[in-house]
Amino acid sequence: MNDVAVKDLGLDIQKQVDEITKHDKRHGGPYDRGGADSYYGRGHKPHYFVGNTHQGTQIPEDKMTDDEIREYTAGYNDNEAAGEFKDWG
């Protein structure tokens, strides 16, 4: 590979890393709750917890900011794309 191709590859990889790590993935946060709802087949219902899941105050969709709803949806969609679902069998 020439230097330009290697540099371009590095930028592409960095874009992928940035995309993966840009979300706040703390337990109970919007991204985490979106992923969990998808995993457990609960459907798309934006919410999150201040503090850990079920140990803090739950914030419903009507109290969430647009950014928080986007984070929840990103977590939900990322898990849907990954196909990671609870096996109830």
PDB file of N, CA, C and O in Angstrom:
ATOM      1  N   MET A   1       0.843  -1.188   0.000  1.00  0.00           N
ATOM      2  CA  MET A   1       0.000   0.000   0.000  1.00  0.00           C
ATOM      3  C   MET A   1       0.878   1.238   0.000  1.00  0.00           C
ATOM      4  O   MET A   1       1.940   1.266   0.623  1.00  0.00           O
ATOM      5  N   ASN A   2       0.423   2.253  -0.702  1.00  0.00           N
ATOM      6  CA  ASN A   2       1.202   3.485  -0.667  1.00  0.00           C
ATOM      7  C   ASN A   2       0.788   4.314   0.551  1.00  0.00           C
ATOM      8  O   ASN A   2      -0.197   3.999   1.219  1.00  0.00           O
ATOM      9  N   ASP A   3       1.552   5.379   0.834  1.00  0.00           N
ATOM     10  CA  ASP A   3       1.316   6.196   2.020  1.00  0.00           C
ATOM     11  C   ASP A   3      -0.071   6.826   2.036  1.00  0.00           C
ATOM     12  O   ASP A   3      -0.685   6.930   3.098  1.00  0.00           O
ATOM     13  N   VAL A   4      -0.576   7.247   0.881  1.00  0.00           N
ATOM     14  CA  VAL A   4      -1.897   7.874   0.812  1.00  0.00           C
ATOM     15  C   VAL A   4      -2.974   6.861   1.176  1.00  0.00           C
ATOM     16  O   VAL A   4      -3.891   7.187   1.929  1.00  0.00           O
ATOM     17  N   ALA A   5      -2.883   5.638   0.656  1.00  0.00           N
ATOM     18  CA  ALA A   5      -3.875   4.599   0.951  1.00  0.00           C
ATOM     19  C   ALA A   5      -3.863   4.258   2.441  1.00  0.00           C
ATOM     20  O   ALA A   5      -4.924   4.092   3.042  1.00  0.00           O
ATOM     21  N   VAL A   6      -2.684   4.154   3.039  1.00  0.00           N
ATOM     22  CA  VAL A   6      -2.582   3.853   4.461  1.00  0.00           C
ATOM     23  C   VAL A   6      -3.193   4.986   5.270  1.00  0.00           C
ATOM     24  O   VAL A   6      -3.924   4.738   6.228  1.00  0.00           O
ATOM     25  N   LYS A   7      -2.905   6.218   4.897  1.00  0.00           N
ATOM     26  CA  LYS A   7      -3.460   7.367   5.611  1.00  0.00           C
ATOM     27  C   LYS A   7      -4.988   7.365   5.500  1.00  0.00           C
ATOM     28  O   LYS A   7      -5.683   7.593   6.490  1.00  0.00           O
ATOM     29  N   ASP A   8      -5.510   7.106   4.294  1.00  0.00           N
ATOM     30  CA  ASP A   8      -6.963   7.055   4.110  1.00  0.00           C
ATOM     31  C   ASP A   8      -7.576   5.941   4.944  1.00  0.00           C
ATOM     32  O   ASP A   8      -8.630   6.140   5.547  1.00  0.00           O
ATOM     33  N   LEU A   9      -6.945   4.779   4.995  1.00  0.00           N
ATOM     34  CA  LEU A   9      -7.424   3.667   5.791  1.00  0.00           C
ATOM     35  C   LEU A   9      -7.459   4.059   7.266  1.00  0.00           C
ATOM     36  O   LEU A   9      -8.420   3.752   7.971  1.00  0.00           O
ATOM     37  N   GLY A  10      -6.423   4.728   7.722  1.00  0.00           N
ATOM     38  CA  GLY A  10      -6.380   5.182   9.115  1.00  0.00           C
ATOM     39  C   GLY A  10      -7.520   6.134   9.436  1.00  0.00           C
ATOM     40  O   GLY A  10      -8.114   6.046  10.510  1.00  0.00           O
ATOM     41  N   LEU A  11      -7.833   7.038   8.521  1.00  0.00           N
ATOM     42  CA  LEU A  11      -8.935   7.972   8.739  1.00  0.00           C
ATOM     43  C   LEU A  11     -10.271   7.241   8.763  1.00  0.00           C
ATOM     44  O   LEU A  11     -11.150   7.574   9.557  1.00  0.00           O
ATOM     45  N   ASP A  12     -10.426   6.239   7.889  1.00  0.00           N
ATOM     46  CA  ASP A  12     -11.659   5.461   7.858  1.00  0.00           C
ATOM     47  C   ASP A  12     -11.849   4.701   9.169  1.00  0.00           C
ATOM     48  O   ASP A  12     -12.945   4.679   9.727  1.00  0.00           O
ATOM     49  N   ILE A  13     -10.786   4.086   9.651  1.00  0.00           N
ATOM     50  CA  ILE A  13     -10.857   3.365  10.919  1.00  0.00           C
ATOM     51  C   ILE A  13     -11.169   4.338  12.050  1.00  0.00           C
ATOM     52  O   ILE A  13     -11.971   4.022  12.929  1.00  0.00           O
ATOM     53  N   GLN A  14     -10.552   5.508  12.041  1.00  0.00           N
ATOM     54  CA  GLN A  14     -10.806   6.487  13.089  1.00  0.00           C
ATOM     55  C   GLN A  14     -12.262   6.945  13.069  1.00  0.00           C
ATOM     56  O   GLN A  14     -12.854   7.140  14.131  1.00  0.00           O
ATOM     57  N   LYS A  15     -12.843   7.119  11.901  1.00  0.00           N
ATOM     58  CA  LYS A  15     -14.256   7.488  11.810  1.00  0.00           C
ATOM     59  C   LYS A  15     -15.131   6.420  12.452  1.00  0.00           C
ATOM     60  O   LYS A  15     -16.087   6.738  13.159  1.00  0.00           O
ATOM     61  N   GLN A  16     -14.806   5.152  12.205  1.00  0.00           N
ATOM     62  CA  GLN A  16     -15.575   4.053  12.791  1.00  0.00           C
ATOM     63  C   GLN A  16     -15.438   4.040  14.312  1.00  0.00           C
ATOM     64  O   GLN A  16     -16.424   3.847  15.023  1.00  0.00           O
ATOM     65  N   VAL A  17     -14.232   4.242  14.808  1.00  0.00           N
ATOM     66  CA  VAL A  17     -14.010   4.290  16.256  1.00  0.00           C
ATOM     67  C   VAL A  17     -14.766   5.459  16.869  1.00  0.00           C
ATOM     68  O   VAL A  17     -15.400   5.309  17.914  1.00  0.00           O
ATOM     69  N   ASP A  18     -14.704   6.617  16.230  1.00  0.00           N
ATOM     70  CA  ASP A  18     -15.415   7.794  16.734  1.00  0.00           C
ATOM     71  C   ASP A  18     -16.916   7.536  16.800  1.00  0.00           C
ATOM     72  O   ASP A  18     -17.573   7.939  17.760  1.00  0.00           O
ATOM     73  N   GLU A  19     -17.461   6.870  15.788  1.00  0.00           N
ATOM     74  CA  GLU A  19     -18.895   6.576  15.750  1.00  0.00           C
ATOM     75  C   GLU A  19     -19.285   5.646  16.901  1.00  0.00           C
ATOM     76  O   GLU A  19     -20.315   5.841  17.546  1.00  0.00           O
ATOM     77  N   ILE A  20     -18.456   4.642  17.146  1.00  0.00           N
ATOM     78  CA  ILE A  20     -18.750   3.666  18.196  1.00  0.00           C
ATOM     79  C   ILE A  20     -18.642   4.288  19.581  1.00  0.00           C
ATOM     80  O   ILE A  20     -19.445   3.979  20.461  1.00  0.00           O
ATOM     81  N   THR A  21     -17.667   5.155  19.784  1.00  0.00           N
ATOM     82  CA  THR A  21     -17.401   5.671  21.127  1.00  0.00           C
ATOM     83  C   THR A  21     -18.079   6.999  21.433  1.00  0.00           C
ATOM     84  O   THR A  21     -17.896   7.531  22.528  1.00  0.00           O
ATOM     85  N   LYS A  22     -18.849   7.547  20.512  1.00  0.00           N
ATOM     86  CA  LYS A  22     -19.406   8.877  20.752  1.00  0.00           C
ATOM     87  C   LYS A  22     -20.571   8.871  21.731  1.00  0.00           C
ATOM     88  O   LYS A  22     -20.934   9.923  22.257  1.00  0.00           O
ATOM     89  N   HIS A  23     -21.157   7.722  21.984  1.00  0.00           N
ATOM     90  CA  HIS A  23     -22.321   7.652  22.861  1.00  0.00           C
ATOM     91  C   HIS A  23     -21.912   7.426  24.310  1.00  0.00           C
ATOM     92  O   HIS A  23     -20.961   6.695  24.587  1.00  0.00           O
ATOM     93  N   ASP A  24     -22.629   8.054  25.227  1.00  0.00           N
ATOM     94  CA  ASP A  24     -22.446   7.824  26.654  1.00  0.00           C
ATOM     95  C   ASP A  24     -23.128   6.497  26.961  1.00  0.00           C
ATOM     96  O   ASP A  24     -24.356   6.408  26.929  1.00  0.00           O
ATOM     97  N   LYS A  25     -22.350   5.479  27.256  1.00  0.00           N
ATOM     98  CA  LYS A  25     -22.902   4.139  27.418  1.00  0.00           C
ATOM     99  C   LYS A  25     -23.067   3.735  28.886  1.00  0.00           C
ATOM    100  O   LYS A  25     -23.090   2.546  29.204  1.00  0.00           O
ATOM    101  N   ARG A  26     -23.181   4.713  29.770  1.00  0.00           N
ATOM    102  CA  ARG A  26     -23.294   4.365  31.187  1.00  0.00           C
ATOM    103  C   ARG A  26     -24.576   3.581  31.444  1.00  0.00           C
ATOM    104  O   ARG A  26     -25.596   3.785  30.785  1.00  0.00           O
ATOM    105  N   HIS A  27     -24.496   2.688  32.410  1.00  0.00           N
ATOM    106  CA  HIS A  27     -25.640   1.855  32.777  1.00  0.00           C
ATOM    107  C   HIS A  27     -26.779   2.757  33.257  1.00  0.00           C
ATOM    108  O   HIS A  27     -26.615   3.550  34.184  1.00  0.00           O
ATOM    109  N   GLY A  28     -27.918   2.620  32.612  1.00  0.00           N
ATOM    110  CA  GLY A  28     -29.083   3.430  32.966  1.00  0.00           C
ATOM    111  C   GLY A  28     -29.282   4.630  32.065  1.00  0.00           C
ATOM    112  O   GLY A  28     -30.354   5.234  32.070  1.00  0.00           O
ATOM    113  N   GLY A  29     -28.256   4.990  31.281  1.00  0.00           N
ATOM    114  CA  GLY A  29     -28.365   6.147  30.403  1.00  0.00           C
ATOM    115  C   GLY A  29     -29.223   5.847  29.180  1.00  0.00           C
ATOM    116  O   GLY A  29     -29.588   4.694  28.951  1.00  0.00           O
ATOM    117  N   PRO A  30     -29.548   6.859  28.398  1.00  0.00           N
ATOM    118  CA  PRO A  30     -30.421   6.674  27.244  1.00  0.00           C
ATOM    119  C   PRO A  30     -29.924   5.633  26.246  1.00  0.00           C
ATOM    120  O   PRO A  30     -30.710   4.806  25.784  1.00  0.00           O
ATOM    121  N   TYR A  31     -28.635   5.656  25.903  1.00  0.00           N
ATOM    122  CA  TYR A  31     -28.094   4.689  24.943  1.00  0.00           C
ATOM    123  C   TYR A  31     -28.239   3.270  25.483  1.00  0.00           C
ATOM    124  O   TYR A  31     -28.681   2.368  24.770  1.00  0.00           O
ATOM    125  N   ASP A  32     -27.869   3.082  26.730  1.00  0.00           N
ATOM    126  CA  ASP A  32     -27.968   1.779  27.386  1.00  0.00           C
ATOM    127  C   ASP A  32     -29.408   1.272  27.418  1.00  0.00           C
ATOM    128  O   ASP A  32     -29.658   0.103  27.125  1.00  0.00           O
ATOM    129  N   ARG A  33     -30.338   2.125  27.763  1.00  0.00           N
ATOM    130  CA  ARG A  33     -31.748   1.723  27.858  1.00  0.00           C
ATOM    131  C   ARG A  33     -32.316   1.378  26.486  1.00  0.00           C
ATOM    132  O   ARG A  33     -33.113   0.448  26.363  1.00  0.00           O
ATOM    133  N   GLY A  34     -31.913   2.120  25.449  1.00  0.00           N
ATOM    134  CA  GLY A  34     -32.361   1.801  24.102  1.00  0.00           C
ATOM    135  C   GLY A  34     -31.876   0.426  23.676  1.00  0.00           C
ATOM    136  O   GLY A  34     -32.641  -0.366  23.126  1.00  0.00           O
ATOM    137  N   GLY A  35     -30.616   0.145  23.929  1.00  0.00           N
ATOM    138  CA  GLY A  35     -30.065  -1.165  23.598  1.00  0.00           C
ATOM    139  C   GLY A  35     -30.740  -2.279  24.373  1.00  0.00           C
ATOM    140  O   GLY A  35     -31.005  -3.350  23.827  1.00  0.00           O
ATOM    141  N   ALA A  36     -31.019  -2.032  25.643  1.00  0.00           N
ATOM    142  CA  ALA A  36     -31.678  -3.044  26.472  1.00  0.00           C
ATOM    143  C   ALA A  36     -33.113  -3.296  25.998  1.00  0.00           C
ATOM    144  O   ALA A  36     -33.558  -4.443  25.946  1.00  0.00           O
ATOM    145  N   ASP A  37     -33.823  -2.243  25.658  1.00  0.00           N
ATOM    146  CA  ASP A  37     -35.191  -2.434  25.177  1.00  0.00           C
ATOM    147  C   ASP A  37     -35.216  -3.263  23.898  1.00  0.00           C
ATOM    148  O   ASP A  37     -36.082  -4.122  23.734  1.00  0.00           O
ATOM    149  N   SER A  38     -34.281  -3.015  23.001  1.00  0.00           N
ATOM    150  CA  SER A  38     -34.178  -3.820  21.786  1.00  0.00           C
ATOM    151  C   SER A  38     -33.825  -5.256  22.135  1.00  0.00           C
ATOM    152  O   SER A  38     -34.462  -6.186  21.640  1.00  0.00           O
ATOM    153  N   TYR A  39     -32.825  -5.449  22.976  1.00  0.00           N
ATOM    154  CA  TYR A  39     -32.355  -6.784  23.348  1.00  0.00           C
ATOM    155  C   TYR A  39     -33.484  -7.636  23.927  1.00  0.00           C
ATOM    156  O   TYR A  39     -33.627  -8.809  23.580  1.00  0.00           O
ATOM    157  N   TYR A  40     -34.278  -7.041  24.803  1.00  0.00           N
ATOM    158  CA  TYR A  40     -35.361  -7.779  25.461  1.00  0.00           C
ATOM    159  C   TYR A  40     -36.670  -7.753  24.684  1.00  0.00           C
ATOM    160  O   TYR A  40     -37.676  -8.281  25.157  1.00  0.00           O
ATOM    161  N   GLY A  41     -36.675  -7.147  23.500  1.00  0.00           N
ATOM    162  CA  GLY A  41     -37.869  -7.132  22.663  1.00  0.00           C
ATOM    163  C   GLY A  41     -38.996  -6.281  23.213  1.00  0.00           C
ATOM    164  O   GLY A  41     -40.168  -6.571  22.976  1.00  0.00           O
ATOM    165  N   ARG A  42     -38.652  -5.235  23.943  1.00  0.00           N
ATOM    166  CA  ARG A  42     -39.672  -4.396  24.565  1.00  0.00           C
ATOM    167  C   ARG A  42     -40.197  -3.291  23.655  1.00  0.00           C
ATOM    168  O   ARG A  42     -41.149  -2.599  24.016  1.00  0.00           O
ATOM    169  N   GLY A  43     -39.607  -3.118  22.506  1.00  0.00           N
ATOM    170  CA  GLY A  43     -40.054  -2.047  21.627  1.00  0.00           C
ATOM    171  C   GLY A  43     -39.384  -0.726  21.951  1.00  0.00           C
ATOM    172  O   GLY A  43     -38.707  -0.584  22.969  1.00  0.00           O
ATOM    173  N   HIS A  44     -39.584   0.225  21.074  1.00  0.00           N
ATOM    174  CA  HIS A  44     -38.953   1.544  21.155  1.00  0.00           C
ATOM    175  C   HIS A  44     -39.809   2.461  22.023  1.00  0.00           C
ATOM    176  O   HIS A  44     -40.852   2.943  21.581  1.00  0.00           O
ATOM    177  N   LYS A  45     -39.368   2.701  23.259  1.00  0.00           N
ATOM    178  CA  LYS A  45     -40.080   3.581  24.194  1.00  0.00           C
ATOM    179  C   LYS A  45     -39.032   4.373  24.982  1.00  0.00           C
ATOM    180  O   LYS A  45     -38.628   3.960  26.069  1.00  0.00           O
ATOM    181  N   PRO A  46     -38.592   5.514  24.429  1.00  0.00           N
ATOM    182  CA  PRO A  46     -37.493   6.265  25.041  1.00  0.00           C
ATOM    183  C   PRO A  46     -37.715   6.582  26.523  1.00  0.00           C
ATOM    184  O   PRO A  46     -38.788   7.019  26.941  1.00  0.00           O
ATOM    185  N   HIS A  47     -36.666   6.345  27.286  1.00  0.00           N
ATOM    186  CA  HIS A  47     -36.601   6.661  28.711  1.00  0.00           C
ATOM    187  C   HIS A  47     -35.150   6.439  29.145  1.00  0.00           C
ATOM    188  O   HIS A  47     -34.347   5.893  28.388  1.00  0.00           O
ATOM    189  N   TYR A  48     -34.826   6.855  30.337  1.00  0.00           N
ATOM    190  CA  TYR A  48     -33.535   6.539  30.936  1.00  0.00           C
ATOM    191  C   TYR A  48     -33.639   6.761  32.428  1.00  0.00           C
ATOM    192  O   TYR A  48     -34.672   7.211  32.923  1.00  0.00           O
ATOM    193  N   PHE A  49     -32.578   6.448  33.144  1.00  0.00           N
ATOM    194  CA  PHE A  49     -32.538   6.611  34.591  1.00  0.00           C
ATOM    195  C   PHE A  49     -31.443   7.596  34.975  1.00  0.00           C
ATOM    196  O   PHE A  49     -30.361   7.591  34.388  1.00  0.00           O
ATOM    197  N   VAL A  50     -31.723   8.431  35.950  1.00  0.00           N
ATOM    198  CA  VAL A  50     -30.702   9.247  36.591  1.00  0.00           C
ATOM    199  C   VAL A  50     -30.083   8.301  37.617  1.00  0.00           C
ATOM    200  O   VAL A  50     -30.741   7.919  38.585  1.00  0.00           O
ATOM    201  N   GLY A  51     -28.855   7.933  37.415  1.00  0.00           N
ATOM    202  CA  GLY A  51     -28.246   6.869  38.211  1.00  0.00           C
ATOM    203  C   GLY A  51     -28.402   5.550  37.484  1.00  0.00           C
ATOM    204  O   GLY A  51     -28.774   5.516  36.312  1.00  0.00           O
ATOM    205  N   ASN A  52     -28.117   4.472  38.178  1.00  0.00           N
ATOM    206  CA  ASN A  52     -28.194   3.154  37.565  1.00  0.00           C
ATOM    207  C   ASN A  52     -29.636   2.736  37.306  1.00  0.00           C
ATOM    208  O   ASN A  52     -30.569   3.248  37.925  1.00  0.00           O
ATOM    209  N   THR A  53     -29.797   1.802  36.383  1.00  0.00           N
ATOM    210  CA  THR A  53     -31.119   1.289  36.031  1.00  0.00           C
ATOM    211  C   THR A  53     -31.856   0.797  37.270  1.00  0.00           C
ATOM    212  O   THR A  53     -31.323   0.021  38.063  1.00  0.00           O
ATOM    213  N   HIS A  54     -33.078   1.258  37.417  1.00  0.00           N
ATOM    214  CA  HIS A  54     -33.985   0.882  38.512  1.00  0.00           C
ATOM    215  C   HIS A  54     -33.467   1.275  39.893  1.00  0.00           C
ATOM    216  O   HIS A  54     -34.059   0.878  40.897  1.00  0.00           O
ATOM    217  N   GLN A  55     -32.388   2.036  39.973  1.00  0.00           N
ATOM    218  CA  GLN A  55     -31.877   2.492  41.262  1.00  0.00           C
ATOM    219  C   GLN A  55     -31.941   4.007  41.388  1.00  0.00           C
ATOM    220  O   GLN A  55     -31.563   4.572  42.414  1.00  0.00           O
ATOM    221  N   GLY A  56     -32.417   4.652  40.347  1.00  0.00           N
ATOM    222  CA  GLY A  56     -32.539   6.098  40.358  1.00  0.00           C
ATOM    223  C   GLY A  56     -33.877   6.489  39.764  1.00  0.00           C
ATOM    224  O   GLY A  56     -34.730   5.640  39.505  1.00  0.00           O
ATOM    225  N   THR A  57     -34.047   7.752  39.557  1.00  0.00           N
ATOM    226  CA  THR A  57     -35.290   8.274  38.995  1.00  0.00           C
ATOM    227  C   THR A  57     -35.361   7.965  37.507  1.00  0.00           C
ATOM    228  O   THR A  57     -34.413   8.219  36.764  1.00  0.00           O
ATOM    229  N   GLN A  58     -36.496   7.413  37.079  1.00  0.00           N
ATOM    230  CA  GLN A  58     -36.691   7.146  35.649  1.00  0.00           C
ATOM    231  C   GLN A  58     -37.208   8.412  34.987  1.00  0.00           C
ATOM    232  O   GLN A  58     -38.132   9.053  35.488  1.00  0.00           O
ATOM    233  N   ILE A  59     -36.607   8.764  33.861  1.00  0.00           N
ATOM    234  CA  ILE A  59     -36.998   9.930  33.076  1.00  0.00           C
ATOM    235  C   ILE A  59     -37.762   9.432  31.846  1.00  0.00           C
ATOM    236  O   ILE A  59     -37.182   8.744  31.007  1.00  0.00           O
ATOM    237  N   PRO A  60     -39.052   9.768  31.724  1.00  0.00           N
ATOM    238  CA  PRO A  60     -39.840   9.328  30.573  1.00  0.00           C
ATOM    239  C   PRO A  60     -39.583  10.209  29.354  1.00  0.00           C
ATOM    240  O   PRO A  60     -38.967  11.270  29.458  1.00  0.00           O
ATOM    241  N   GLU A  61     -40.058   9.757  28.209  1.00  0.00           N
ATOM    242  CA  GLU A  61     -39.818  10.446  26.947  1.00  0.00           C
ATOM    243  C   GLU A  61     -40.247  11.911  26.976  1.00  0.00           C
ATOM    244  O   GLU A  61     -39.547  12.768  26.435  1.00  0.00           O
ATOM    245  N   ASP A  62     -41.373  12.206  27.591  1.00  0.00           N
ATOM    246  CA  ASP A  62     -41.862  13.592  27.573  1.00  0.00           C
ATOM    247  C   ASP A  62     -41.000  14.545  28.397  1.00  0.00           C
ATOM    248  O   ASP A  62     -41.189  15.760  28.332  1.00  0.00           O
ATOM    249  N   LYS A  63     -40.054  14.007  29.174  1.00  0.00           N
ATOM    250  CA  LYS A  63     -39.129  14.832  29.956  1.00  0.00           C
ATOM    251  C   LYS A  63     -37.710  14.790  29.389  1.00  0.00           C
ATOM    252  O   LYS A  63     -36.794  15.398  29.944  1.00  0.00           O
ATOM    253  N   MET A  64     -37.535  14.064  28.275  1.00  0.00           N
ATOM    254  CA  MET A  64     -36.211  13.927  27.673  1.00  0.00           C
ATOM    255  C   MET A  64     -35.949  15.037  26.663  1.00  0.00           C
ATOM    256  O   MET A  64     -36.872  15.562  26.040  1.00  0.00           O
ATOM    257  N   THR A  65     -34.674  15.385  26.514  1.00  0.00           N
ATOM    258  CA  THR A  65     -34.281  16.345  25.483  1.00  0.00           C
ATOM    259  C   THR A  65     -34.211  15.615  24.134  1.00  0.00           C
ATOM    260  O   THR A  65     -34.209  14.385  24.084  1.00  0.00           O
ATOM    261  N   ASP A  66     -34.155  16.374  23.065  1.00  0.00           N
ATOM    262  CA  ASP A  66     -34.002  15.772  21.737  1.00  0.00           C
ATOM    263  C   ASP A  66     -32.723  14.946  21.658  1.00  0.00           C
ATOM    264  O   ASP A  66     -32.720  13.872  21.056  1.00  0.00           O
ATOM    265  N   ASP A  67     -31.634  15.434  22.259  1.00  0.00           N
ATOM    266  CA  ASP A  67     -30.366  14.692  22.246  1.00  0.00           C
ATOM    267  C   ASP A  67     -30.494  13.374  23.008  1.00  0.00           C
ATOM    268  O   ASP A  67     -29.955  12.356  22.573  1.00  0.00           O
ATOM    269  N   GLU A  68     -31.193  13.381  24.128  1.00  0.00           N
ATOM    270  CA  GLU A  68     -31.375  12.152  24.896  1.00  0.00           C
ATOM    271  C   GLU A  68     -32.206  11.134  24.112  1.00  0.00           C
ATOM    272  O   GLU A  68     -31.921   9.936  24.146  1.00  0.00           O
ATOM    273  N   ILE A  69     -33.219  11.608  23.416  1.00  0.00           N
ATOM    274  CA  ILE A  69     -34.032  10.713  22.590  1.00  0.00           C
ATOM    275  C   ILE A  69     -33.200  10.152  21.444  1.00  0.00           C
ATOM    276  O   ILE A  69     -33.345   8.983  21.087  1.00  0.00           O
ATOM    277  N   ARG A  70     -32.334  10.973  20.867  1.00  0.00           N
ATOM    278  CA  ARG A  70     -31.444  10.489  19.809  1.00  0.00           C
ATOM    279  C   ARG A  70     -30.484   9.421  20.356  1.00  0.00           C
ATOM    280  O   ARG A  70     -30.218   8.427  19.679  1.00  0.00           O
ATOM    281  N   GLU A  71     -29.968   9.620  21.567  1.00  0.00           N
ATOM    282  CA  GLU A  71     -29.078   8.636  22.194  1.00  0.00           C
ATOM    283  C   GLU A  71     -29.811   7.320  22.420  1.00  0.00           C
ATOM    284  O   GLU A  71     -29.282   6.252  22.111  1.00  0.00           O
ATOM    285  N   TYR A  72     -31.020   7.392  22.956  1.00  0.00           N
ATOM    286  CA  TYR A  72     -31.829   6.192  23.173  1.00  0.00           C
ATOM    287  C   TYR A  72     -32.037   5.461  21.837  1.00  0.00           C
ATOM    288  O   TYR A  72     -31.830   4.251  21.743  1.00  0.00           O
ATOM    289  N   THR A  73     -32.442   6.201  20.824  1.00  0.00           N
ATOM    290  CA  THR A  73     -32.718   5.619  19.511  1.00  0.00           C
ATOM    291  C   THR A  73     -31.454   5.009  18.904  1.00  0.00           C
ATOM    292  O   THR A  73     -31.520   3.959  18.266  1.00  0.00           O
ATOM    293  N   ALA A  74     -30.316   5.655  19.097  1.00  0.00           N
ATOM    294  CA  ALA A  74     -29.048   5.103  18.602  1.00  0.00           C
ATOM    295  C   ALA A  74     -28.755   3.765  19.283  1.00  0.00           C
ATOM    296  O   ALA A  74     -28.348   2.813  18.618  1.00  0.00           O
ATOM    297  N   GLY A  75     -28.954   3.686  20.581  1.00  0.00           N
ATOM    298  CA  GLY A  75     -28.734   2.425  21.294  1.00  0.00           C
ATOM    299  C   GLY A  75     -29.675   1.341  20.811  1.00  0.00           C
ATOM    300  O   GLY A  75     -29.271   0.193  20.624  1.00  0.00           O
ATOM    301  N   TYR A  76     -30.926   1.707  20.610  1.00  0.00           N
ATOM    302  CA  TYR A  76     -31.924   0.766  20.119  1.00  0.00           C
ATOM    303  C   TYR A  76     -31.544   0.277  18.722  1.00  0.00           C
ATOM    304  O   TYR A  76     -31.512  -0.926  18.465  1.00  0.00           O
ATOM    305  N   ASN A  77     -31.257   1.214  17.828  1.00  0.00           N
ATOM    306  CA  ASN A  77     -30.928   0.861  16.444  1.00  0.00           C
ATOM    307  C   ASN A  77     -29.619   0.084  16.335  1.00  0.00           C
ATOM    308  O   ASN A  77     -29.508  -0.829  15.518  1.00  0.00           O
ATOM    309  N   ASP A  78     -28.627   0.439  17.152  1.00  0.00           N
ATOM    310  CA  ASP A  78     -27.356  -0.286  17.125  1.00  0.00           C
ATOM    311  C   ASP A  78     -27.570  -1.745  17.513  1.00  0.00           C
ATOM    312  O   ASP A  78     -27.000  -2.641  16.890  1.00  0.00           O
ATOM    313  N   ASN A  79     -28.383  -1.989  18.532  1.00  0.00           N
ATOM    314  CA  ASN A  79     -28.637  -3.373  18.921  1.00  0.00           C
ATOM    315  C   ASN A  79     -29.461  -4.110  17.868  1.00  0.00           C
ATOM    316  O   ASN A  79     -29.215  -5.285  17.599  1.00  0.00           O
ATOM    317  N   GLU A  80     -30.433  -3.427  17.275  1.00  0.00           N
ATOM    318  CA  GLU A  80     -31.215  -4.052  16.201  1.00  0.00           C
ATOM    319  C   GLU A  80     -30.297  -4.469  15.055  1.00  0.00           C
ATOM    320  O   GLU A  80     -30.438  -5.563  14.508  1.00  0.00           O
ATOM    321  N   ALA A  81     -29.358  -3.597  14.692  1.00  0.00           N
ATOM    322  CA  ALA A  81     -28.440  -3.893  13.597  1.00  0.00           C
ATOM    323  C   ALA A  81     -27.498  -5.046  13.960  1.00  0.00           C
ATOM    324  O   ALA A  81     -27.131  -5.846  13.100  1.00  0.00           O
ATOM    325  N   ALA A  82     -27.114  -5.123  15.221  1.00  0.00           N
ATOM    326  CA  ALA A  82     -26.219  -6.186  15.667  1.00  0.00           C
ATOM    327  C   ALA A  82     -26.946  -7.522  15.775  1.00  0.00           C
ATOM    328  O   ALA A  82     -26.315  -8.578  15.731  1.00  0.00           O
ATOM    329  N   GLY A  83     -28.265  -7.481  15.916  1.00  0.00           N
ATOM    330  CA  GLY A  83     -29.047  -8.706  16.016  1.00  0.00           C
ATOM    331  C   GLY A  83     -28.855  -9.453  17.317  1.00  0.00           C
ATOM    332  O   GLY A  83     -28.990 -10.675  17.367  1.00  0.00           O
ATOM    333  N   GLU A  84     -28.539  -8.717  18.373  1.00  0.00           N
ATOM    334  CA  GLU A  84     -28.328  -9.323  19.697  1.00  0.00           C
ATOM    335  C   GLU A  84     -29.651  -9.288  20.475  1.00  0.00           C
ATOM    336  O   GLU A  84     -30.037  -8.248  21.007  1.00  0.00           O
ATOM    337  N   PHE A  85     -30.334 -10.425  20.533  1.00  0.00           N
ATOM    338  CA  PHE A  85     -31.629 -10.473  21.203  1.00  0.00           C
ATOM    339  C   PHE A  85     -31.659 -11.599  22.241  1.00  0.00           C
ATOM    340  O   PHE A  85     -31.025 -12.639  22.068  1.00  0.00           O
ATOM    341  N   LYS A  86     -32.395 -11.372  23.298  1.00  0.00           N
ATOM    342  CA  LYS A  86     -32.565 -12.362  24.363  1.00  0.00           C
ATOM    343  C   LYS A  86     -33.185 -13.630  23.790  1.00  0.00           C
ATOM    344  O   LYS A  86     -34.173 -13.579  23.058  1.00  0.00           O
ATOM    345  N   ASP A  87     -32.588 -14.766  24.135  1.00  0.00           N
ATOM    346  CA  ASP A  87     -33.150 -16.058  23.728  1.00  0.00           C
ATOM    347  C   ASP A  87     -34.071 -16.516  24.857  1.00  0.00           C
ATOM    348  O   ASP A  87     -33.606 -16.949  25.910  1.00  0.00           O
ATOM    349  N   TRP A  88     -35.329 -16.419  24.637  1.00  0.00           N
ATOM    350  CA  TRP A  88     -36.326 -16.769  25.659  1.00  0.00           C
ATOM    351  C   TRP A  88     -36.614 -18.265  25.689  1.00  0.00           C
ATOM    352  O   TRP A  88     -37.417 -18.733  26.497  1.00  0.00           O
ATOM    353  N   GLY A  89     -35.945 -19.027  24.792  1.00  0.00           N
ATOM    354  CA  GLY A  89     -36.268 -20.416  24.598  1.00  0.00           C
ATOM    355  C   GLY A  89     -35.733 -21.358  25.573  1.00  0.00           C
ATOM    356  O   GLY A  89     -35.971 -22.560  25.466  1.00  0.00           O
TER     357      GLY A  89
END
